[in-house]
């Protein structure tokens, strides 16, 4: 065997070992199973037809299509990019404190709920 062949075989073996020992991919987050219940519990009181949030911003969250439509100012979800999605910026409190969602005296989303939403967006924000 040549040195190049030995390096190639060793590299392939190492790559296989790292893949086998690596982290499992994150489970697929489902809009219907995982995200819609978070929205129903925390957001629909204001972001329903005629609700304060819908009147103020135009954002309705009563179904997937409305969520993806966004506000009259633009989309709130950038599929594949949770870091710059307005929805995540607002629920994480990275915007002006007066815009933090849920608004007012409502309980903030838990870190687990925020991570679930981030993961769903990073996985493409699919209607699944």
C-alpha positions as CSV (number, residue, x, y, z in Angstrom):
1,X,0.0,0.0,0.0
2,X,1.1,3.5,-0.8
3,X,1.2,6.3,1.8
4,X,-1.7,8.0,0.0
5,X,-3.8,4.8,0.1
6,X,-3.1,4.3,3.8
7,X,-4.1,7.9,4.5
8,X,-7.2,7.6,2.4
9,X,-8.3,4.4,4.1
10,X,-7.5,5.8,7.5
11,X,-9.4,9.0,6.8
12,X,-12.5,7.1,5.6
13,X,-12.4,4.9,8.7
14,X,-12.1,7.9,10.9
15,X,-15.0,9.7,9.1
16,X,-17.1,6.6,9.6
17,X,-16.2,6.4,13.3
18,X,-17.0,10.1,13.9
19,X,-20.3,9.7,12.1
20,X,-21.2,6.7,14.1
21,X,-20.3,8.4,17.4
22,X,-21.7,11.8,16.5
23,X,-24.9,13.4,17.7
24,X,-28.1,12.2,16.4
25,X,-29.9,14.7,14.2
26,X,-32.5,16.7,15.9
27,X,-36.0,15.2,15.7
28,X,-38.3,16.7,13.2
29,X,-40.5,19.4,14.7
30,X,-44.1,19.3,13.5
31,X,-46.2,22.5,13.1
32,X,-49.4,20.6,13.9
33,X,-48.1,18.6,16.8
34,X,-45.5,20.9,18.4
35,X,-45.9,24.5,17.3
36,X,-49.6,25.1,16.9
37,X,-50.3,24.1,20.6
38,X,-47.7,26.7,21.7
39,X,-49.3,29.4,19.6
40,X,-52.8,28.4,20.8
41,X,-51.8,28.5,24.4
42,X,-49.7,31.7,24.3
43,X,-50.6,33.9,21.3
44,X,-54.1,33.4,20.0
45,X,-55.7,35.6,22.7
46,X,-54.3,38.6,20.9
47,X,-53.4,37.3,17.4
48,X,-56.8,36.2,16.3
49,X,-59.2,38.0,14.0
50,X,-60.1,41.2,15.8
51,X,-57.6,40.7,18.6
52,X,-55.4,43.5,19.8
53,X,-52.3,42.0,18.2
54,X,-54.0,41.4,14.9
55,X,-55.4,45.0,14.9
56,X,-52.0,46.5,15.9
57,X,-49.8,44.6,13.5
58,X,-52.0,42.6,11.1
59,X,-50.5,39.3,12.4
60,X,-53.0,36.5,12.8
61,X,-51.8,33.2,14.1
62,X,-55.0,31.1,13.9
63,X,-53.4,28.9,11.2
64,X,-50.2,28.1,9.4
65,X,-51.0,30.2,6.3
66,X,-51.6,33.3,8.4
67,X,-48.4,32.8,10.4
68,X,-46.4,32.5,7.3
69,X,-48.1,35.6,5.8
70,X,-46.8,37.7,8.6
71,X,-47.7,41.2,9.5
72,X,-48.5,44.2,7.3
73,X,-44.8,45.1,7.8
74,X,-43.6,41.8,6.4
75,X,-43.0,38.1,7.2
76,X,-42.2,37.1,10.8
77,X,-40.7,33.7,9.9
78,X,-37.7,33.1,7.6
79,X,-37.7,29.4,7.0
80,X,-34.3,28.0,7.7
81,X,-33.1,31.1,9.7
82,X,-34.5,31.3,13.2
83,X,-31.8,33.8,14.3
84,X,-33.2,36.6,12.1
85,X,-36.9,35.6,12.1
86,X,-38.9,38.4,13.7
87,X,-41.0,35.9,15.6
88,X,-38.0,34.5,17.5
89,X,-36.6,38.0,18.0
90,X,-39.9,39.0,19.7
91,X,-40.4,35.9,21.8
92,X,-36.7,36.0,23.0
93,X,-37.0,39.7,23.9
94,X,-34.3,40.8,21.5
95,X,-36.4,43.7,20.3
96,X,-37.5,46.8,22.2
97,X,-39.0,45.6,25.5
98,X,-42.3,47.1,24.6
99,X,-42.5,44.6,21.7
100,X,-41.7,41.5,23.7
101,X,-44.1,38.7,23.1
102,X,-46.3,37.5,24.7
103,X,-47.2,41.1,25.5
104,X,-48.1,42.7,28.8
105,X,-48.4,40.6,31.9
106,X,-48.7,37.3,30.0
107,X,-46.3,34.6,31.0
108,X,-43.3,34.4,28.6
109,X,-42.6,31.3,26.6
110,X,-40.4,28.8,28.3
111,X,-36.9,28.2,27.0
112,X,-38.1,24.8,25.8
113,X,-40.9,26.3,23.8
114,X,-38.6,28.9,22.3
115,X,-36.1,26.2,21.3
116,X,-38.9,24.2,19.7
117,X,-40.0,27.2,17.6
118,X,-36.3,27.9,16.7
119,X,-35.8,24.3,15.7
120,X,-39.0,24.2,13.6
121,X,-37.9,27.4,11.7
122,X,-34.4,26.1,11.2
123,X,-35.9,22.9,9.8
124,X,-37.7,24.9,7.2
125,X,-40.9,26.0,9.0
126,X,-42.9,23.3,7.2
127,X,-46.6,22.8,7.5
128,X,-46.3,19.3,8.8
